[in-house]
């Protein structure tokens, strides 16, 4: 589950944090599209945005990616809140997500 926006944060500050998170996720969305994956930005009040990623060749292969700010660093995170990598490593994040969502079938012709 994505990190909630802290209620004590001022509205403009919360909006700025959400906007920065959306920017990081949009950059990731573009990188994932180059790998042939579909991604859509999800928004919800009082939560940071998330990115739903789907492998169009195997639509049951999907994941929700979030971003979190930890120790003054932005990280891409899996749906279970495990870090993937820092947002500065966009290609690495896209490759790791693509690998997890790859549709590989043993003995496929």
Residue, then its C-alpha position, 0 to 999 in steps of 0.5 A: x500500500x502506498x505511503x499516506x500523505x501525512x495529515x500534519x503536512x500543509x495542503x500546499x506541501x502535500x500537493x507538492x509531494x504528490x506532484x513530485x511523486x506523480x512526476x517520478x511515476x510518469x517517468x517510469x510509465x514512459x520507460x515501461x512503455x518502451x518495454x511493451x508494458x502498459x501503465x496507468x497512473x492511479x490517484x486517490x485522495x490523501x494518498x500518494x499516486x501509484x502506477x498500475x503496470x500490466x503485461x499486455x501479453x499476459x494480463x494477469x501479470x500486473x503490479x502496483x508500483x508506488x514511490x516513497x520518500x525515505x531518508x531524503x531519497x525517493x524510491x520506487x516500491x513494490x506493492x508490498x512496500x519493498x524498495x525496487x531502486x531509487x528513482x534516479x535509476x529509472x532504467x534499472x527500475x523498469x528492467x526489474x519490473x519488466x522481469x517480474x511481469x515477464x510472461x515466460x512459459x517453459x516448453x513453449x513452442 
